[in-house]
Amino acid sequence: MERQAIGQVTHYYSKIGVAILQLDNPLAVGDVLAIVGSTTDLEQEVKSMQVEHQSIDQAKAGDLVGLKVKDKVREGDAVYKLT
């Protein structure tokens, strides 16, 4: 699978397992992500995401997106879309 850089993690809420992503490229529900950092290596499908507490199906470059993640991620981790 090819990796396309789409942004980075700006915050992680550990109690609810939600990462905030700053996007440099578009992202849609159904895309498969890889979140990679010095101690992070996570792959998962985007099942839902939110902008300003509103559920959305697609996000554009520049958006701050909330995404439920299945494992801990860290601020500064790189986010890739797998194609």
Beta strands, then each sheet from edge to edge (+ up, - down):
strand 1: 3-13
strand 2: 18-23
strand 3: 27-28
strand 4: 32-36
strand 5: 41-45
strand 6: 49-51
strand 7: 54-56
strand 8: 58-59
strand 9: 64-68
strand 10: 78-82
sheet 1: 5+ 4- 10+ 1- 2+ 9- 6+ 7-
sheet 2: 3+ 8-
end
